[in-house]
Amino acid sequence: MSGSSSRFPGRAEPAIPMPGYDPYDEPTTMVPTEPAYARQGLSGAHAPAGEPTSDLYVPTRSSDRGRKMKVTAPVVPPGSVTGRSLTLVIAIMCFLACLTAGAVWMIKESSDAWLKDISSEVTVQVTPQESGDTDKAVADVVSYLRKQRGIANVRALNLNESADLLQPWLGSGDALKSLPVPRLIAVEVDRTQPPNLAEIGGALGRDFKGVSLDDHRRWQQQIRAVTRSLALGGLAILALVAAATTAIIVSATRSAMASNREIVEVLHFVGATDKFISREFEKHFLRLGIKAGIVGATCAMVVFMSMPALTELLGGGAVSAVEMQRLVGTGALDALGYLILGLVVIIIAGLCMGTSRVGVHRILNGKH
């Protein structure tokens, strides 16, 4: 049968369109297909050898003929497994890491303030004697301490102040008046020329009956031990958060490589190197880590800024707020504390980028 004849007599056979036929062209023309690398968004320095590196010439309809169009498409699509869900998870991890780092820093600053106050003061205790004038004994001890080198200030607490110190344990009432409450003397030492406390304590024990000196060394050791334990606990939490973030990024990288397997294969086919593919994944996860880190750190900053108000609201009033301030300070971070939160964001972003790089290299090396 000739090309002009029809298989059905009296009936015209429909024309078969030529390959590349564009129904919008006037007249019908052959439309060239864009290069393979253009469909993958490669241009400029990433274009394969021999292909044009300028803006891509993609003819469409006759009215657009001659226009140049830029074809840019990310290797990892934004709506893939590495999209909003992963950003939310990384933001939560960064939020927890910032809370932990900020809390450890706040406790460290509070403990340093405690140690500074404790190391600058010592306490002398005068036990009341059955036979003797306690007030005179206190006055004699105060006079002796003021003559010693390295003593900046000496102040004897009265009975009411001593009773206030015992009130949390014994309560308030007339019962304290019948008890032999020890008299306390607060001694402030000169930090530039500290005295020999061991020598002064020994002299007080020899020359005065029922008088002892407490240099607060035992309390300093306990505060250091508690601070060290809390710091180690905070570091352990940060290590767990980093490990969980690493596992999440590794899983997301594998899923992204699997879902974009065809794109990676085409990139290899047109000459893209493993370094280029790895760099594209690094950029994607770096942007994701920075975005999620900023969100998490911002939420942590809001928590720390509102901590004083939350402490007073949930702690039962102003008294509990004052007690909390004595324990951990005001609850707000200083400038260096907020810089630590920024450092956490940088670490999270770097962890995302580095983990994705290692994961992509392992996957690509396993395919070769």
Buried (B, 14 or more C-beta within 10 A) or exposed (E): EEEEEEEEEEEEEEEEEEEEEBEEBEEEBEBEEBBBBBBBBBBEEBBBEEBEBEEBBBBEEEEEEEEEBEBEEEBBBEEBBBBEEBBEBBBBBBBBBBBBBBBBBBBBBBBEEBBEEBBBBBBBBBBBEEEEEBBEBBEBBBEBBEEBEBBBEBEBBEEEEBBEEBEEEEEEEEEBEEEEBBBBBBBEBEEEEEBEBEEBBEBBEEEBEBBBBBBBEEBBEEBEEEBEEBBEEBEEBBEBBBEBBBEBBBEBBBBBBEBBEEBBEBBBEBBBEBEBBBBBBBBBBBBBBBBBBBBBBBBBBEBBBEBBEEBBEEBEEEEEBEEBBEEBBBBBBEEEBBEBBBEBBEBBBBBBBBBBBBBBBEBBEEEE
